[in-house]
Structure formats: structure tokens, C-alpha cells
Amino acid sequence: MSAPIDHGGGVTAAAAAFGGRPQDWLDLSTGINPCPVALPEIPTSAWHRLPDSYLVDAARRAARDYYGSGDTLPLPVPGTQSVIQLLPRLLRQGSPFAVTDDKIAMADDRIAVVSPTYGEYARAFASAGFAVDTVDDIAAIGDQHRLAVVVNPNNPDGRIWPAEALAALHDRMKSANGLLVVDEAFGDTDPALSVAARAQELPNLIIFRSFGKFFGLAGLRLGFAIAREDILARFEDWLGPWAVSGPALSLAASLLRSDVAAIRRCLDDRSAALQAALSAAGLRIRGGTALFTLVADRRASDIYTHLCRHHILVRKFDYAPDWLRFGLTPDPAADNRLGAALQGFER
């Protein structure tokens, strides 16, 4: 089994190493909306009873309309991490999954992951015994790959691929009897990038959407999978009954039908404030999305430690020691706190 990946969000461990109470730290290590939305009322029945089918159906219809997936009803899942870990079962060794009517994926098929990106994709397939090729562009994905993963916008550098390019990649994958997985975890801030509207016409496409990042409710552990019906049926079967809680389904049905324009404006404002603080400190912005900013600096490790001593946590990368990812600050006071800490760093 491969070693666990160091993700953002480890503020408790950071506080143990550098002091202070975890709740007093400024945690900028994740790409989550720091200004969570006001929660709508959750019916008592959602807490009291096992999630009934009407709750699932309401959440699926709201997700279909929000993501624009046409006749395809997205499947609620307990965080997209849950279905990332199920992907190898679609192509697992010794029990191949028929991805088209006339061909099957064989045990020696290779997986392509456009990288660097969210590390759990490569880890899930490698742990299942598959050969994983980390490629730097979709052009490097070939006929030898039976499943390809593209995170769009990408984490952590914010790289994007137009929907037309991903549709063309799907067609290449389909002609070679392959599947394309497009992870749109950070796609809510730029809906035009999404390929969800093409889900019905692209049968070998699987799309993952995160709920908690945009709405600031990551602790809810909710996501959606968009794909053809037989693939979603397998995910649903493997996840088992009542995989998503009633309160999560209720919140999804309400918030996905709400006006999200104010959320996007808030994120744009917070992103602008973050970038201003980083630029004022002389840091070079390498990329990002509306939910995080990536900087490149040869002294990234020293900056990381310096910020930790000021009880500010950011995301560092073992594969790119000159990178730091900064999540959004929640308010002007946090902007000033970050700015003051960065200005105090001696280069």
C-alpha cells in the first residue's frame, strides 16, 4: 500500500509543531470558500429518518439543473474521494469492466493522469496494481491508456482545458475503448469550462463535482458523479445504501437552487485581496483559481516555516519544493495578518 498523501487542512498537526490553539491559526492550506453560506432550514425528518428516495431524487434534480447535465441525473456521493477510490473497479485486474458493448478493458491497460494534480487518482490506481503514467498534457494520452484523468481547472496550478479539447479527447479515448474522467472540483467559479452539458452525448465520460468547496461546506462530505446510467448504477451499488446523509441531501436540494451570484462575487473579492497581499510581498504568482493562488519562490520552504511561526498554514508540495498554495483569506483582518507576516519575512 502506498503512503498517505499530505493534503491541506492539517492545522492540528501544525499547531502541535509550532504552538498555539488550532482554532487560532489562519488556515490557508485548502481551496475552500472561507465564507460559508448561510444554511437553509433542514427538516427534522432529514435528521430523524434514513434518507428516503424523495430526498435523493430532489438532490439529483437540483444538481442536474445546477450543473446543466441535461437528461443525465448526477449521483450524490459522500465526497468525490469516495468514487475516486472506486474507479479502479471499473477496470480492475482479473475482473474487467465492459466499457463498450464490443470490447473490454484488459488487466494490462495503463492509466494516464495529467499531472501534477490531485494525488489521490494516481494513488488509487497504483494501489490497485495498475500502471499509472503521469503526463503533462492531454496530447500525451494515447491508445494504450484505457482511462485518463484531467482535473479542470487543475489543482494546484489552475491550468484549464477548453470544453472542446476535452470533448475531442473523449472521442479519442472512446475510439480506443477508454474512459475519460474530468474532475471539476473547482469548476463552480467558471461554469463555462464544464463539460457537464455534454454528458448525454459523450458516453465514455465521467465527471466529478465537489459541493463543499464552492459553498464552504467541506465538512458535509458531499459530491456528485455525472456519467452514463450503467456507470452510475455501479457506483451506487458499490457505495451501498444510504451513502449520503439526509441533511446533506436536503442542503444540496436547497443550495443548488439558490442564487449563487453573491458567492461568486465574494470569492472574486477574496481572491483579489489575496493576490494583492502576495504581490505586495514580492511573491510571483504561478497560477490558481478563484479559490486558491499558487506562488513560486526558491525560498518556499523558509516562507512556509516563517508563516507557521506566525500561526498561518499554507500548502507546500514535496514534488515542487518552490511552490506554495495559498487558500483564500476570510476577511480584511486576515488579509492584514497575512500581509504583515509576509512583510516580516527576511529574504
C-alpha positions as a Markdown table, in Angstrom:
| # | Residue | x | y | z |
|---|---|---|---|---|
| 1 | Met | 0.0 | 0.0 | 0.0 |
| 2 | Ser | 1.3 | 3.5 | -0.9 |
| 3 | Ala | 2.0 | 6.1 | 1.7 |
| 4 | Pro | -0.8 | 8.6 | 2.5 |
| 5 | Ile | -0.7 | 11.9 | 0.6 |
| 6 | Asp | -0.1 | 15.1 | 2.6 |
| 7 | His | -3.2 | 17.2 | 1.8 |
| 8 | Gly | -4.1 | 20.6 | 3.0 |
| 9 | Gly | -6.0 | 21.1 | 6.2 |
| 10 | Gly | -3.5 | 19.7 | 8.8 |
| 11 | Val | -3.8 | 22.6 | 11.1 |
| 12 | Thr | -3.9 | 20.5 | 14.3 |
| 13 | Ala | -0.6 | 18.9 | 13.4 |
| 14 | Ala | 0.9 | 22.3 | 12.6 |
| 15 | Ala | -0.3 | 23.7 | 15.9 |
| 16 | Ala | 1.3 | 20.8 | 17.7 |
| 17 | Ala | 4.6 | 21.6 | 15.9 |
| 18 | Phe | 4.6 | 25.4 | 16.1 |
| 19 | Gly | 2.3 | 26.1 | 19.1 |
| 20 | Gly | -1.0 | 27.9 | 19.6 |
| 21 | Arg | -4.5 | 26.6 | 19.5 |
| 22 | Pro | -5.7 | 25.1 | 16.2 |
| 23 | Gln | -8.7 | 27.4 | 16.2 |
| 24 | Asp | -6.5 | 30.5 | 16.5 |
| 25 | Trp | -4.5 | 29.6 | 13.4 |
| 26 | Leu | -5.2 | 31.2 | 10.0 |
| 27 | Asp | -5.7 | 28.1 | 7.8 |
| 28 | Leu | -5.0 | 28.9 | 4.2 |
| 29 | Ser | -3.9 | 25.4 | 3.3 |
| 30 | Thr | -7.1 | 24.4 | 1.4 |
| 31 | Gly | -9.0 | 25.6 | -1.6 |
| 32 | Ile | -12.3 | 26.1 | 0.2 |
| 33 | Asn | -14.6 | 29.1 | 0.3 |
| 34 | Pro | -13.6 | 30.7 | 3.6 |
| 35 | Cys | -17.0 | 32.4 | 3.9 |
| 36 | Pro | -19.5 | 29.5 | 4.1 |
| 37 | Val | -23.1 | 30.2 | 3.0 |
| 38 | Ala | -25.9 | 30.6 | 5.5 |
| 39 | Leu | -27.5 | 27.2 | 6.0 |
| 40 | Pro | -31.2 | 26.9 | 4.9 |
| 41 | Glu | -33.6 | 25.2 | 7.3 |
| 42 | Ile | -33.2 | 21.4 | 7.4 |
| 43 | Pro | -36.4 | 19.5 | 8.1 |
| 44 | Thr | -36.4 | 17.5 | 11.3 |
| 45 | Ser | -37.3 | 14.4 | 9.3 |
| 46 | Ala | -33.9 | 14.6 | 7.5 |
| 47 | Trp | -32.2 | 14.1 | 10.8 |
| 48 | His | -34.7 | 11.7 | 12.2 |
| 49 | Arg | -35.1 | 9.2 | 9.4 |
| 50 | Leu | -32.8 | 7.3 | 7.0 |
| 51 | Pro | -32.5 | 9.3 | 3.7 |
| 52 | Asp | -35.6 | 8.3 | 1.7 |
| 53 | Ser | -35.6 | 8.2 | -2.1 |
| 54 | Tyr | -37.5 | 11.5 | -2.4 |
| 55 | Leu | -34.5 | 13.3 | -0.8 |
| 56 | Val | -32.1 | 11.6 | -3.2 |
| 57 | Asp | -34.4 | 12.5 | -6.2 |
| 58 | Ala | -34.7 | 16.1 | -5.1 |
| 59 | Ala | -30.9 | 16.5 | -4.8 |
| 60 | Arg | -30.4 | 14.8 | -8.2 |
| 61 | Arg | -32.8 | 17.1 | -10.0 |
| 62 | Ala | -31.3 | 20.2 | -8.4 |
| 63 | Ala | -27.8 | 19.0 | -9.3 |
| 64 | Arg | -29.0 | 18.3 | -12.9 |
| 65 | Asp | -30.3 | 21.9 | -13.3 |
| 66 | Tyr | -27.3 | 23.5 | -11.5 |
| 67 | Tyr | -24.7 | 21.6 | -13.5 |
| 68 | Gly | -26.6 | 21.7 | -16.7 |
| 69 | Ser | -26.3 | 18.0 | -17.4 |
| 70 | Gly | -29.5 | 17.7 | -19.5 |
| 71 | Asp | -31.2 | 14.4 | -19.1 |
| 72 | Thr | -28.4 | 13.0 | -17.0 |
| 73 | Leu | -29.2 | 12.9 | -13.3 |
| 74 | Pro | -26.0 | 13.4 | -11.2 |
| 75 | Leu | -25.4 | 10.8 | -8.4 |
| 76 | Pro | -24.9 | 12.2 | -4.9 |
| 77 | Val | -21.8 | 10.7 | -3.3 |
| 78 | Pro | -20.2 | 11.1 | 0.2 |
| 79 | Gly | -17.5 | 13.3 | -1.2 |
| 80 | Thr | -15.9 | 12.7 | -4.6 |
| 81 | Gln | -13.0 | 11.0 | -2.8 |
| 82 | Ser | -15.4 | 8.1 | -2.3 |
| 83 | Val | -15.8 | 7.5 | -6.0 |
| 84 | Ile | -12.2 | 8.2 | -6.9 |
| 85 | Gln | -11.4 | 5.1 | -4.9 |
| 86 | Leu | -14.0 | 3.1 | -6.9 |
| 87 | Leu | -12.5 | 4.0 | -10.3 |
| 88 | Pro | -10.1 | 1.0 | -10.4 |
| 89 | Arg | -13.1 | -1.3 | -10.0 |
| 90 | Leu | -14.2 | -0.2 | -13.5 |
| 91 | Leu | -11.0 | -1.6 | -14.9 |
| 92 | Arg | -9.8 | -3.8 | -12.2 |
| 93 | Gln | -7.4 | -6.7 | -12.9 |
| 94 | Gly | -9.0 | -10.1 | -13.0 |
| 95 | Ser | -12.5 | -8.8 | -13.4 |
| 96 | Pro | -12.6 | -6.4 | -16.4 |
| 97 | Phe | -15.4 | -4.0 | -16.9 |
| 98 | Ala | -17.0 | -3.7 | -20.3 |
| 99 | Val | -16.7 | -0.1 | -21.2 |
| 100 | Thr | -18.3 | -0.5 | -24.6 |
| 101 | Asp | -20.6 | -3.2 | -26.0 |
| 102 | Asp | -17.9 | -4.9 | -28.1 |
| 103 | Lys | -14.7 | -4.6 | -26.1 |
| 104 | Ile | -13.4 | -5.0 | -22.6 |
| 105 | Ala | -10.6 | -3.3 | -20.7 |
| 106 | Met | -7.8 | -5.8 | -20.0 |
| 107 | Ala | -5.6 | -6.2 | -17.0 |
| 108 | Asp | -2.5 | -4.7 | -18.5 |
| 109 | Asp | -4.2 | -1.4 | -19.5 |
| 110 | Arg | -2.4 | 1.8 | -18.5 |
| 111 | Ile | -3.9 | 4.8 | -16.7 |
| 112 | Ala | -3.0 | 8.4 | -17.6 |
| 113 | Val | -3.2 | 11.3 | -15.1 |
| 114 | Val | -2.5 | 14.8 | -16.4 |
| 115 | Ser | -0.1 | 16.0 | -13.7 |
| 116 | Pro | 0.9 | 17.5 | -11.3 |
| 117 | Thr | -2.6 | 17.3 | -9.9 |
| 118 | Tyr | -4.7 | 15.9 | -7.0 |
| 119 | Gly | -2.6 | 13.0 | -5.9 |
| 120 | Glu | -5.3 | 10.5 | -5.0 |
| 121 | Tyr | -6.1 | 9.5 | -8.6 |
| 122 | Ala | -2.6 | 8.1 | -9.2 |
| 123 | Arg | -2.5 | 6.6 | -5.7 |
| 124 | Ala | -5.9 | 4.8 | -6.1 |
| 125 | Phe | -4.9 | 3.1 | -9.4 |
| 126 | Ala | -1.3 | 2.3 | -8.2 |
| 127 | Ser | -2.7 | 0.8 | -5.0 |
| 128 | Ala | -5.0 | -1.4 | -7.2 |
| 129 | Gly | -2.0 | -2.6 | -9.2 |
| 130 | Phe | -2.4 | -0.5 | -12.4 |
| 131 | Ala | 0.5 | 1.1 | -14.2 |
| 132 | Val | 0.0 | 4.9 | -14.0 |
| 133 | Asp | 1.5 | 7.3 | -16.4 |
| 134 | Thr | 1.7 | 10.9 | -15.2 |
| 135 | Val | 1.6 | 13.1 | -18.3 |
| 136 | Asp | 2.0 | 16.8 | -18.7 |
| 137 | Asp | -0.7 | 17.4 | -21.3 |
| 138 | Ile | -3.7 | 15.8 | -22.8 |
| 139 | Ala | -1.8 | 15.4 | -26.1 |
| 140 | Ala | 0.4 | 12.8 | -24.4 |
| 141 | Ile | -2.6 | 10.5 | -23.7 |
| 142 | Gly | -2.6 | 7.6 | -26.2 |
| 143 | Asp | -4.3 | 4.4 | -27.4 |
| 144 | Gln | -2.5 | 2.5 | -24.6 |
| 145 | His | -4.5 | 4.3 | -22.0 |
| 146 | Arg | -7.9 | 2.9 | -21.0 |
| 147 | Leu | -8.7 | 5.6 | -18.5 |
| 148 | Ala | -7.4 | 9.2 | -18.4 |
| 149 | Val | -7.9 | 11.8 | -15.7 |
| 150 | Val | -8.0 | 15.5 | -16.3 |
| 151 | Val | -8.7 | 17.9 | -13.4 |
| 152 | Asn | -10.2 | 21.1 | -14.9 |
| 153 | Pro | -9.4 | 23.7 | -13.5 |
| 154 | Asn | -6.3 | 21.9 | -12.3 |
| 155 | Asn | -5.2 | 21.7 | -8.7 |
| 156 | Pro | -2.8 | 23.2 | -7.7 |
| 157 | Asp | -1.8 | 25.4 | -10.7 |
| 158 | Gly | -5.2 | 26.4 | -12.1 |
| 159 | Arg | -4.4 | 25.1 | -15.6 |
| 160 | Ile | -7.5 | 24.8 | -17.8 |
| 161 | Trp | -8.6 | 22.9 | -20.9 |
| 162 | Pro | -11.4 | 24.2 | -23.1 |
| 163 | Ala | -14.5 | 22.0 | -23.3 |
| 164 | Glu | -13.9 | 21.4 | -27.0 |
| 165 | Ala | -10.5 | 20.0 | -26.3 |
| 166 | Leu | -11.9 | 17.6 | -23.6 |
| 167 | Ala | -14.7 | 16.5 | -26.0 |
| 168 | Ala | -12.1 | 15.7 | -28.6 |
| 169 | Leu | -10.1 | 13.8 | -26.0 |
| 170 | His | -13.2 | 11.8 | -25.1 |
| 171 | Asp | -13.7 | 10.8 | -28.7 |
| 172 | Arg | -10.1 | 9.6 | -28.9 |
| 173 | Met | -10.5 | 7.7 | -25.7 |
| 174 | Lys | -13.8 | 6.2 | -26.8 |
| 175 | Ser | -12.3 | 5.0 | -30.2 |
| 176 | Ala | -9.6 | 3.1 | -28.1 |
| 177 | Asn | -12.3 | 1.7 | -25.8 |
| 178 | Gly | -11.2 | 4.1 | -23.0 |
| 179 | Leu | -12.9 | 6.2 | -20.3 |
| 180 | Leu | -12.2 | 9.9 | -19.6 |
| 181 | Val | -12.6 | 11.2 | -16.1 |
| 182 | Val | -12.9 | 15.0 | -15.8 |
| 183 | Asp | -12.7 | 16.3 | -12.2 |
| 184 | Glu | -14.4 | 19.7 | -12.0 |
| 185 | Ala | -14.0 | 20.1 | -8.2 |
| 186 | Phe | -13.1 | 23.8 | -8.7 |
| 187 | Gly | -15.5 | 24.3 | -11.6 |
| 188 | Asp | -18.3 | 26.3 | -9.9 |
| 189 | Thr | -16.5 | 29.6 | -10.2 |
| 190 | Asp | -16.3 | 29.2 | -14.1 |
| 191 | Pro | -19.3 | 27.2 | -15.3 |
| 192 | Ala | -18.3 | 27.8 | -19.0 |
| 193 | Leu | -15.4 | 25.3 | -18.6 |
| 194 | Ser | -17.7 | 22.5 | -17.6 |
| 195 | Val | -18.4 | 19.5 | -19.9 |
| 196 | Ala | -21.5 | 18.5 | -17.9 |
| 197 | Ala | -23.8 | 19.7 | -20.6 |
| 198 | Arg | -22.3 | 17.1 | -22.9 |
| 199 | Ala | -22.7 | 14.2 | -20.6 |
| 200 | Gln | -25.5 | 12.7 | -22.6 |
| 201 | Glu | -23.6 | 12.8 | -25.9 |
| 202 | Leu | -20.3 | 11.6 | -24.5 |
| 203 | Pro | -20.9 | 8.1 | -23.3 |
| 204 | Asn | -17.4 | 7.3 | -22.1 |
| 205 | Leu | -17.2 | 10.5 | -19.9 |
| 206 | Ile | -17.3 | 10.6 | -16.1 |
| 207 | Ile | -17.4 | 13.9 | -14.4 |
| 208 | Phe | -16.9 | 14.6 | -10.7 |
| 209 | Arg | -18.2 | 17.7 | -9.0 |
| 210 | Ser | -17.4 | 18.9 | -5.5 |
| 211 | Phe | -20.2 | 20.5 | -3.4 |
| 212 | Gly | -18.3 | 21.7 | -0.3 |
| 213 | Lys | -15.5 | 23.8 | -1.9 |
| 214 | Phe | -17.7 | 26.4 | -3.5 |
| 215 | Phe | -20.3 | 26.6 | -0.8 |
| 216 | Gly | -17.7 | 26.5 | 2.0 |
| 217 | Leu | -19.2 | 23.3 | 3.5 |
| 218 | Ala | -16.4 | 20.8 | 3.0 |
| 219 | Gly | -17.3 | 19.1 | 6.3 |
| 220 | Leu | -20.6 | 18.0 | 4.7 |
| 221 | Arg | -18.6 | 15.4 | 2.6 |
| 222 | Leu | -20.8 | 15.7 | -0.5 |
| 223 | Gly | -20.1 | 15.5 | -4.2 |
| 224 | Phe | -21.7 | 14.4 | -7.4 |
| 225 | Ala | -20.8 | 12.0 | -10.2 |
| 226 | Ile | -22.1 | 12.6 | -13.7 |
| 227 | Ala | -21.9 | 9.7 | -16.2 |
| 228 | Arg | -24.0 | 7.3 | -18.2 |
| 229 | Glu | -26.6 | 5.3 | -16.3 |
| 230 | Asp | -24.8 | 2.0 | -16.1 |
| 231 | Ile | -21.6 | 3.5 | -14.6 |
| 232 | Leu | -23.6 | 5.5 | -12.0 |
| 233 | Ala | -25.5 | 2.3 | -11.1 |
| 234 | Arg | -22.3 | 0.6 | -10.4 |
| 235 | Phe | -21.1 | 3.4 | -8.2 |
| 236 | Glu | -24.4 | 3.5 | -6.3 |
| 237 | Asp | -24.2 | -0.3 | -5.8 |
| 238 | Trp | -20.6 | -0.2 | -4.6 |
| 239 | Leu | -21.3 | 2.7 | -2.2 |
| 240 | Gly | -24.2 | 0.8 | -0.6 |
| 241 | Pro | -27.4 | 2.1 | 0.8 |
| 242 | Trp | -27.8 | 5.5 | 2.5 |
| 243 | Ala | -24.3 | 6.6 | 1.4 |
| 244 | Val | -25.2 | 10.3 | 1.6 |
| 245 | Ser | -26.9 | 11.6 | 4.7 |
| 246 | Gly | -30.4 | 13.1 | 4.7 |
| 247 | Pro | -29.2 | 16.6 | 5.9 |
| 248 | Ala | -26.6 | 16.7 | 3.2 |
| 249 | Leu | -29.2 | 15.8 | 0.5 |
| 250 | Ser | -31.6 | 18.4 | 1.9 |
| 251 | Leu | -28.9 | 21.1 | 1.9 |
| 252 | Ala | -27.9 | 20.2 | -1.7 |
| 253 | Ala | -31.5 | 20.4 | -2.9 |
| 254 | Ser | -31.9 | 23.9 | -1.4 |
| 255 | Leu | -28.5 | 25.5 | -2.1 |
| 256 | Leu | -28.1 | 24.2 | -5.7 |
| 257 | Arg | -31.4 | 26.0 | -6.5 |
| 258 | Ser | -30.3 | 29.2 | -4.8 |
| 259 | Asp | -28.8 | 32.4 | -6.4 |
| 260 | Val | -25.1 | 31.8 | -6.3 |
| 261 | Ala | -24.1 | 35.2 | -7.9 |
| 262 | Ala | -23.3 | 36.7 | -4.5 |
| 263 | Ile | -21.0 | 33.7 | -3.7 |
| 264 | Arg | -19.0 | 34.2 | -6.9 |
| 265 | Arg | -18.7 | 38.0 | -6.2 |
| 266 | Cys | -17.4 | 37.2 | -2.7 |
| 267 | Leu | -14.9 | 34.7 | -4.0 |
| 268 | Asp | -13.7 | 37.2 | -6.6 |
| 269 | Asp | -13.2 | 39.9 | -3.9 |
| 270 | Arg | -11.4 | 37.5 | -1.6 |
| 271 | Ser | -9.2 | 36.2 | -4.5 |
| 272 | Ala | -8.3 | 39.8 | -5.4 |
| 273 | Ala | -7.4 | 40.6 | -1.8 |
| 274 | Leu | -5.2 | 37.5 | -1.5 |
| 275 | Gln | -3.3 | 38.3 | -4.7 |
| 276 | Ala | -2.8 | 41.9 | -3.6 |
| 277 | Ala | -1.2 | 40.7 | -0.4 |
| 278 | Leu | 1.0 | 38.2 | -2.2 |
| 279 | Ser | 2.1 | 40.7 | -4.8 |
| 280 | Ala | 2.9 | 43.3 | -2.2 |
| 281 | Ala | 5.3 | 40.8 | -0.6 |
| 282 | Gly | 7.1 | 40.3 | -3.9 |
| 283 | Leu | 5.8 | 36.8 | -4.4 |
| 284 | Arg | 5.5 | 35.5 | -8.0 |
| 285 | Ile | 2.0 | 34.2 | -8.8 |
| 286 | Arg | 2.4 | 30.9 | -10.7 |
| 287 | Gly | -1.4 | 30.2 | -11.2 |
| 288 | Gly | -4.5 | 29.3 | -9.4 |
| 289 | Thr | -8.3 | 29.6 | -9.4 |
| 290 | Ala | -10.8 | 31.8 | -7.7 |
| 291 | Leu | -10.4 | 29.5 | -4.7 |
| 292 | Phe | -6.6 | 29.5 | -4.3 |
| 293 | Thr | -3.4 | 31.0 | -5.6 |
| 294 | Leu | -0.2 | 29.2 | -6.3 |
| 295 | Val | 3.1 | 31.0 | -5.9 |
| 296 | Ala | 6.6 | 30.0 | -6.9 |
| 297 | Asp | 9.6 | 31.1 | -4.9 |
| 298 | Arg | 13.0 | 29.5 | -4.4 |
| 299 | Arg | 12.7 | 30.0 | -0.6 |
| 300 | Ala | 9.2 | 28.5 | -0.4 |
| 301 | Ser | 10.3 | 26.2 | 2.5 |
| 302 | Asp | 11.6 | 29.1 | 4.5 |
| 303 | Ile | 8.4 | 31.1 | 3.8 |
| 304 | Tyr | 6.3 | 28.1 | 4.9 |
| 305 | Thr | 8.1 | 27.8 | 8.2 |
| 306 | His | 8.1 | 31.6 | 8.8 |
| 307 | Leu | 4.3 | 31.6 | 8.3 |
| 308 | Cys | 3.8 | 28.6 | 10.6 |
| 309 | Arg | 5.7 | 30.5 | 13.3 |
| 310 | His | 3.1 | 33.2 | 12.8 |
| 311 | His | 0.4 | 30.5 | 13.0 |
| 312 | Ile | -0.6 | 30.8 | 9.4 |
| 313 | Leu | -0.8 | 27.5 | 7.4 |
| 314 | Val | -0.3 | 27.2 | 3.7 |
| 315 | Arg | 0.1 | 24.2 | 1.4 |
| 316 | Lys | 3.6 | 23.0 | 0.4 |
| 317 | Phe | 4.5 | 20.3 | -2.1 |
| 318 | Asp | 7.1 | 17.6 | -1.9 |
| 319 | Tyr | 7.2 | 17.3 | -5.7 |
| 320 | Ala | 7.6 | 21.0 | -6.2 |
| 321 | Pro | 9.7 | 22.5 | -3.3 |
| 322 | Asp | 9.5 | 26.0 | -4.7 |
| 323 | Trp | 5.7 | 26.0 | -4.7 |
| 324 | Leu | 3.2 | 27.2 | -2.1 |
| 325 | Arg | -0.5 | 27.3 | -2.4 |
| 326 | Phe | -2.5 | 29.9 | -0.6 |
| 327 | Gly | -6.2 | 29.5 | 0.1 |
| 328 | Leu | -8.5 | 32.5 | 0.4 |
| 329 | Thr | -8.5 | 34.7 | 3.5 |
| 330 | Pro | -11.9 | 35.2 | 5.0 |
| 331 | Asp | -11.9 | 38.9 | 5.7 |
| 332 | Pro | -9.8 | 42.1 | 5.6 |
| 333 | Ala | -8.4 | 41.4 | 9.1 |
| 334 | Ala | -7.0 | 38.1 | 7.8 |
| 335 | Asp | -5.6 | 40.0 | 4.8 |
| 336 | Asn | -3.7 | 42.3 | 7.1 |
| 337 | Arg | -2.5 | 39.4 | 9.3 |
| 338 | Leu | -1.1 | 37.6 | 6.2 |
| 339 | Gly | 0.3 | 40.7 | 4.7 |
| 340 | Ala | 2.1 | 41.6 | 7.9 |
| 341 | Ala | 3.6 | 38.1 | 8.3 |
| 342 | Leu | 4.8 | 38.1 | 4.7 |
| 343 | Gln | 6.3 | 41.6 | 5.0 |
| 344 | Gly | 8.2 | 40.4 | 8.1 |
| 345 | Phe | 10.0 | 37.6 | 6.1 |
| 346 | Glu | 13.6 | 38.4 | 5.6 |
| 347 | Arg | 14.7 | 37.4 | 2.1 |
